[in-house]
Each structure stands twice: as structure tokens, then as C-alpha cells.
């Protein structure tokens, strides 16, 4: 649906660019900036102006002064209100003259190094004029610019111009709105998971949006209309930052460091070069800075595309699949815009928006790629969490019996004792020791002794409540902590354990009799003291003939 809306808007833009008068364009470039107005008119009269075609309107970077001659004739019987528009808002100086009685009369001064003309409907420089029936008007436009020179010019009726401008506004609103939503989504993800890929993704597109706003003249119109000097810095600086953050995003999203240390170092050279270009803008002239930035950005786009190809086909990098697909759109848009800017391919409305169209699809596909990346990170995190939980559980578990071990017992019971002290609640600790266990090992063997330990553990577990803590303390000695119980309950549990263990039968040793002695303590919140008291009570139970319990 978004794609249909996008191409509908672009199609409308192309349809709207129609003139209601017979209009022709011609131009001449003059190396000398000191030509007088009369000399320019004379050169026109001498036929030295060349026809200006739409596919030959890009002249790249040049110091020449360009003069455009516009002939607009109204062959109808009614007057026509026309809009003369230059389709490139970053031209530095634009002077529009009208030929009156063989004299050039200055009508309007425009350009991004002059204060913004608020009478224009769009950021593109424009001039409204009226042509009477059977009248022909002639304009001369003087253009001087340090940046890439695009002298695309059109004459449209007011209605066509309004429709065209409205279509452009719809496209730009759609584009920047979609970009903003996707950036906010990924920035929120960055705040949640703290992965640098999401941060550099956001910074990369913020830089590119700044560049796009400057290139379309919107930032000049909205943010600093009375300080045009800012335009000399924003465009090359945002271009440099787009390159820097674009490379940093690739480094982290594609995990370049683990893929190839050589590529990792190479890409950081590009990052350093981009930041150097950023600061170069402050100390050098605009023309040099924009040429360096344009060349570097073009090189970065191609380099990242080649690297993505390498990672997809040779390193089997899953993230690189999304990246390659997305970056293909971006590179295509950038390459088309760059080749159009330097005059290699024809200039059309579509090529004018090619970088934004490419970046839109790149942004959309990378958002999908980052969503996949996020889900993969989440799955890996869940797997790692499960593994860590499992390792933690194993570190707290006795291998033979499957009960908790001494480490877990100390950690958990200390916590429960602190809670009991805060809540002033009762508790009891039972220390359990299998009677004559050495004789069992000596008589029946260690395998039988292991079965006795496992059987004893299973018997005790059947009597545990949810919050009770049972652990093997060492050898044939076990401990049981009973939170929130009174003495009769604790004694009853001890009796039940004595009875259950005494009645246990073993198929491999029918004559084997197993009993347990139990010491019970209660009087302190200090676990070590509690264990000493239980141990003392245990020995008293042993001395009393075993197979019984004693309360300390």
C-alpha cells in the first residue's frame, strides 16, 4: 500500500509539470563573472546561447557563470499567470531579469546564500509573472553556485504549479513522516536493549534526513530563513555524518570485527575520513568540502555494497542478506542522484527524488532486518538465560541424589532467616544422619549405599512443603529447614521421616534395614549457630539409641 501511494505521488508530480504557454529555454556559460548585462543580451542576439534540454541541465561542479534565457509566449486570447521555477533549491545566487525595451531589468534575487524568499510556495526558487494575449516575455537568469550546478528550469501555469507543489509536499510529508515513525521505533528498541546497531541506525538516518532537508531547501525555509550562511555548512556536514554513522551501523549490525579484522580496520578508516570531512567544512570553502563529501559518500556507498555482497556469499552472514537488499535500494538512489548531479544521466523529477526513494526502501527493509536481528538477539538471550539458569541449578544440586547441595542451602536459608527475623515468625531446622551408613557400604557395597541415599532423599521430598529447604549436607548427612512452623509440627515431621525410612524395603537387599537420627534446633537466627545446635541434638539422638529425634 505504501509503495502504491509513493508511485502515485511521483506519477502525479510528473504529470503536473506542464506549461500553459509556448516556452523555450537556452543558456550560455561564461567564465568571466564581470560580463555586463548588455554584453549578455548581445551574445543572445548573436545566437551564442545553446538550447537547454532537460537531459542536459546538470553541469556538475564549476566556477562558470550560467545565463539562462527563457522565452514564454502566450498565443491564446486570454492572459496567463505563469510560474518560473528553478528545480534546484541549493543554488547560491540567482538573479532574474526581464528584458524590457532591450534592457534587462532586475525582477528578483534568490538563492540559498540570500535570505529566504517567503513569497515562494515551495523551497524551489520561483517567480510569478503574467503574459498578456499574443505577448512574449523574455527573461534572463544569472546563476552562480559553488555546489553541483543543476539549472533545471520550468514554466508552469499557476494551477499546474500548485498541483505539482502539492504532490511534492505529499511525497515529502509521507517520506519524512514514515522515516520519523521508523526512527522512533528503533530508538525505543535501542533504549530497551542497548545494542549499538540500533543507535547508529538512528543516527545514520537522522544525518541523512538532515542532508535531505538541506538538499530540498526545506531546512532553509523552516529553520534558518534569515541566516542563509548556515546552508554552507549543513549540507556537507550532514553528508559527512551520514557516511560516518552509516559505516558504524554496518560495523556493528554486520559484526564486521568477527567477520574480518581487515575489513574492520578499513571501515574505521572510512569513519575517520568522514569525521575529517565534517571538520574540513569549517576550514575550507564550500565547493571543496561538498566535492570531497560527495566523492567520499559515493565511495562509502559502493564499498558497503561490495562488503555486503562478500558477507552474504562468502561468510553466510544472515544480517547481511537484509542489509544487501536494503543497501541496494539506497546505493541505486545515491548513484542515480550522483550521476544526475554531475550530468552523466538525464535529469528528471524521478532522478531528483531518487535518493529519497532509495533511502525510504532502505529504511523500510533495514527496519525489517533490525526486527529480525532483535528477535534473534531475544532468542539468543532466552537460550543464554536458560543455559545460565541450568548451570546455576546444577551448581546448587547434588549430583547423586538430585537434592539441593550445601551451597544452595546456605544461600536460601540465610535469606529465609532474615525474613523470619523481620516478620518475627517461627522456624525449625532438622539435621538428619543415616545410622550405621558405613556398615551399609562395607556390607552391601557402595552401589547399594548410593541407592539408600537416593531412596532416603525421595522419601523426604514427599513430605516437603513448597517453602521447605532440603539439602544433602555431606556424605550421609542431610538438613531440612522448616519456615513458619511450630514445634509440634516440626516434631511430627521428624516422626514421619523416622517411620517412613524405617519401613523402606530394598529389592536387591531384602534384609537391609535403614534408620535415621534427627537433631532439631530453633533458638537463633544465626545459621552457623543453628547448625551447631542441631548437630548437638543429632549426637544426643545417636547416643539415645539412634532411629529417633532430639530437640535442642
N, C-alpha and C positions, 0 to 999 in steps of 0.2 A: 504493500500500500504506500509506504514512504517513497519507494522508487518510482511508482506511478505518479505520485504528486510532484516529485522532483522533476521528472522529464516533462510533465505537463507545464510546469512553470517555465522551464527553459524553452520549450516549444513556443509558448506564448510570447516570451521575450523576443524570439527570433521573428515571429510574425508581426510584432508591433513596430519594428524598426522600419517604417516606411515614410517616405516624404510625400507631401501633397503638392510640391512644386517640381519643376524641371530643374534639377540641381547637378552641377558638375564641380569636381574638385581637382586642383592641380597644386604643385608645390615646387619649391626650389630651395636648395640648401646652400648657404653662403658661409664660407669660412671666416669672413670678417664681420665682427659684430657692429662695425661702425657705418654700415650702409645706411644712407638716408632713405626716408620714405619715398621720395621722388625717384631715387635710383631703383628701388624695388618695383615701383609701378612701371618704369621704363623697361625693366627686364621682362615684365609681364607682357607689355606691348610688343616687345621684340620676339615673343614666343619662346622664351627661355624656360618657362615653367613646364614641368612634366606632369602628365596625368597622374593623379593619386588614386590607386586602386586599393581596395580593402585588403587584398592579399600582399600588398607591398607597403603597408603602413608602419611596419616595425623596423627601426634603424639601429637598434642596439645602443651601445654607449658611444657618444660622440660629443665633440665640443662645437660642432657646427650650429649655426642659427638656421632654423627652418621657418620658411614663409609658406603659408597655405592660402591659396586663392579659392574662394567659394563664389560660384555664380548660381544665383537662385532666381528663376524666372517663373512668374505667375501667368499662365496662359488662359486662366479662367476669367469669368466676368465678375467675380466677387473677390474681395480682399482676403488674404490668407495670413493668419498669425502662425509663425513658424518658430521652432526652437533649434538653434545652432548648438550642437553638443559635441564636446571632445570626450572621447570614451576612455580616458586615462587620467585619473584624479591626482597622480603624483608628479605631474609636470610642474617644474619650478615657477616659470614665468610665462604667462600667456597674455598677449595684448591683442585685442580685437579692434580692427579698424574697418570703417566703412568708406568706400570710395564715393565721394560726393564732388561733382564738378572737377574730376581728375585730381582731387586732393584726398588724402587719407585722413579721416577724422577718427580720433580715438574714441571708442564707444565703451569699452570695458577692460579692466585689468583684473586678471585672475591668476591662479597658480598656488601651489602649496607652500610657497615661501612668502605669500601675502596673506593678510587676514582673510578668513573665510567669508565668502560672499553669501549672505543668508538669503538672498533672493532666489537662489537656485533650489530646485525641488529635490535634487539628488546630489551626492557628493561630486559627481562628474561636473566639470566646468561647463557652463551653458550660457546662452544669450538669446533672449526673446526679441523677435523683430516682426514687422508687418510688411507684407508685399501687396501693393495695390494691383488691381486688374491690369494685365498686359505690362506690368512693370518687372524689370530685372534689377536685383540688388547684387552688388559685388562687395565681398568682404576680403580683407587680408588679415591673416592671423600670424602673429610672430610668436615663435616658441623657442625658449631657451631652457635646457634642463640638464643637470649633471647626471641624472639617472638614466636608465634604459629608456630610449626615446620611442614612444608609441604616439603617433599622430593620427590615430583613427578619428575621423570626424563625420558627423551625420547631421542632416537637416530633416526635421520631422514636424508634422502638424501637432498642435497642442494636444489633441485627443490621442493621437498615436504615442506621443511622448509620455502622456500621463499613464496610458496603459502599459507602456514599456517600463516606465519607472515603477509603477505599481507591481508589475510582475517581478522586477528585480528586488523590490522591498520584500515581497512574499518569499522569494527564494532565500534572501539573506536572513529574514526572520526565522524561517524554517531551519536553515542551516545553523545559525548561532543558537537557536533555542534547543535543537537536538543535541548540539555539542555541549551546551551547558548542563542539560539533564544527565548525559552520559558521564561528564566530568564529575558532577556532584556524586553520582552513584559510586564511581570508582574512588573518589576521595574518601567517602564514608567507609568503603571497604579498607582503604589504607589505614584509617583511624582504628578500625577493628582489628586487623591482622598485622599491621605494622610491617608490611612487606614493601621494600623499596621499589619494586616493579610498578606498583600502583601509584606511588608518589611521583616517580619520573614520568609515568604515562600522563598524569595530570599536568605536570609542569611542562612537558613537551607540547601538549595541546593548548595550554594557556599561552605559551610563547607563540605557537603557530596562529592562534586566534588573534593575538596582538598584531602579528605580522599581517594577517588577512584584513583586519580592521584598518590598518595603516595603508595597505595597498589599495583598498577600495575607497579610501578617503573618509570613512565613517568616523574613525577616531578623531580626525581633524575637525570634522563637523560637530561632534558631540562633546569632546573633552578639552580641546585647546584651540578653539576657532580664532582667538585673538593673539596666540603665540605660535605663529607658523614655524619658527625656528626649531621647535620640538620635532617636527617632521623629519628633519635632517638626521636625527639620532634614533628615533623609534624604529624605523624600518630596518636599518642594518643591524641594530642591537637585537631586535626580536628575531631577525633571521639567524643571527649567531646563536642565540639561546635555543631556538628551535633545533638547530644542529646539535648543540651540546646535550640537551636533555633527551633528544631522540636517540643519540648514541648510548647515553647512560641507561635509558629504558631497555634498549636492545641487550646491553651487557648483562643486566640483572634478569630480565624476562627470559632470555635465551640461555642463561647460565654459561656465558662465554668463558669465564675463568676455568671452569671444569671441562669445557669442550676443547679449548686450545689456548695455551698461555701466550702464544704468538699473536693470535687474533685479539686477545685481551689487551696486550700492550699496544697493538696497532690502533685499536679503537680508543684507547685513552690518549693517544697522540691526537686523534681527531677531536676529542673532547677539549684537550688543551688548546688546539688550534682555534676551536670555536670561541672559547673564552678569550683568547688573544685577540680575535677579530672583534669581539664585543668591546674591549678596551681600546682597540685601534680606532674605533669610531670617534673616540674622544680627542684623539691627537692628530687625525688626518682629515683630508677633505672627504665630502660625502661620496663623490664619484668613485674614488679609490676604494673606500670602505664597502660600498654597495657592490662593486665588481668583485672584490675579494670574497665578501659574504655570499654572493650569488654563485660563484665558482665553487666555494667550499661546500655550500649546501647541496649543489648538484652532485659533487663528488661523494658526499656522505650518503645521499640517497642511492646512488649506484652501488657504492661499497656495501651498504647494508643489504641491498637486494641480492648481491652476489654471495655475501656471507650466509644469508638465509637459505639460498639455494644449496650451498655447501652443507649446511647443517641438516637440511631435510634429506638430501640424497646420500650423504656420506656418514653423518653422525646419528641419523634417525631420531633427531630431536623433535618430540611431539609438539612442543610450543612453537617450533619454527614453522610448522605447517600453517597454523593460523597467521603467524607473522608474515610468512611469504605471501600468502593470499592477500592479506590486508596491505602489505607494503607494495605489492604490485600495483594496486589502485593508486596509492599515494605517489609512487615513482612515476607512473604513467601521467598523472595530473601535473606533477612538478616538471617532468621532461617536456610535456606539451606546452606548458606555460613558459618554460625557459626558452625553448626553441622558437616559440611565438614572439617572445620579448626581444630576441636578437635577430628576428626577421628571417629565420630559416624556413618556417612553415607559415601558411596564411593566417592572418589574424581574423577571428570571428568572435561572436558573442560566446560561443561554446568554449573556444580556447581561452577566452578571458576568464571564464569561471572554472576552467579545467582543474586548477589546483584545489579549489574549494570542493568540487565534486569528488575528486580523488581522495581528499582528506576526509570527506564525510563517510565514504565507504570504508576507508581505512580505519576511521574511528569506530564505526559500527562493528566491523569484523574483529578489531582488536578488543573491543568490549566483550564480544562473544568469546574470544580467545582467553581474555583475563578471567571471565566467568568459569571457563573450563579449567584454567590454571588454579583458580580459587577452590573449585570443587576437588581438584586433585590434591591441593595442599590440605584441604579439610580431611580427605580420605587418608592421606599420609599421616596427618596429625592424629586421627582416630586410631589408626593402626599403631602408631608410636605410643599413644596413650594406653592402648590395650596391652602392648608389649611391656611398657613400664609397670602397669598395674600387675601384670602377670609376674614380672620379675620381683616386684615388691611383695607380692603374695608368696612367691617361692622363698624369698628371703625371710619370711615370717612363718614358714611352715616346716614342720618336722618331716623329713623325707620318708621315714619308715611308717609312721602312724597316720600321717596326714593331719595331725592336730597342729595348733599353733606352737611356736617354739618360745624359748626363754626371752628373745629379743622383743617379740610381739607382746608377750605377757607384761614385760616391764613398761613398754610404751603405753599400752592400753590401760593397764591397771593404775598407773600413776595419774592418768587423765581422770579415770573414774573416782579415784580417791580425792582428787581436787574438787570434783563436782560434789562428792558426798560431804566434804568438809564445808563447802559453800552452802549446801542445802540442809546440812545437819541431819543427814539420813544414815540409816544403819547399813552395815555390810559385814560379811564374814569371808574369811579365807581358809580354804581347806588344802592341806598338804597331804598327798596320797603316795604311799610307797608299797609296792608289791612285796609280800612276805616271802622270804627264802627264795628270791629270784635267782641267785647264783646257783642254788641247788638244782633249780629247774634247767638252767643252761647245762650244768655238769651232767645231769641225769638224762635229759631228753634231747640235748643238743641246742645249738644257737638258733636253728631254724624254728624249733618249737618255741624257744624263748621269744623270737620275733612275733610268732602267731599269738602268743599270750599278750604281748604289748598291744598288738593291733586289736585283739578282741576286747581288751580292757578299755582301750580308747573308744571303741564303738559303743560299748556298754555305757560308759559315762556320758557320751554325746546324746544318748536317748533321753537323758534326764535333765539336759540343759535347757534353760530359758533363753530367750533371744539375746538378753544383755549379759548373760554369764560368760566368763572368760575361762576356758580350759586350755592347758598347755602342758607339753612334756618339758619338764624342767631339767632332766638329765638322767640317762640310764633308765631305771625302773621307777623313777620319782616323777610325780605329776603334781600340778597345782590347779586349784579351781577357785576363782573369785566370784562371790555371790553378792551383787549390789542390791540394795533396797530389800533386805530380808531381816527377819528377827532370828533369835537364837533357836527357837523350836523348829523353824523352817530349815535352818542350816543343819541342825542335828538330824532332822528327818531325812534330808538328802543324803547325809553321811550313812545313815542306817540302810537306806535303799541301795546305795552303792555297795556296802558290805554284803548285803543279801544277794544282789544280782551277781556280783563277782564270785561269791562262794558257790552259787548254783550253776556256774558256767561249765559246760561239758565240751571236751575236745575229742573229735572222732579218732584222730591219729594217736591219742594218748588217753584212753578212757579212764585210767586210774589217776590222771593228773588232777590235783586239787590246787586251786589258786585262791588266795585270800589277799586282803589289802588292809593296811593300818592307816588311820587318818588322824592328823592333828588339826585342830580348829583354833584360829585366833581371830581377835576382834578389836582390841583395845587401843589401837594407834592408827593415825593417818600416814605414818611413815612406812613405806613398803618394805624397806630392809628390816625394820624392827618387827613388822607384821610377819615377815617370813621367818625371822628368828623365833618368834613366839610359836608359830605353827610348827616349826621344826622341833622345838622343845616338847610341845604337846604330842607330836608324832612319836618321839622316842619313849614318851610315857605310855603311849598305846602299845608300842613294841614290848615294853617291859611288862605290861599288863597281860601279855599272852598273845598279842597280835590279833588280827581279824576283828578289830574294834576301832572305836574313835575316842578321842580325849579332847575336851575343850580347855584351852589355856586360861 
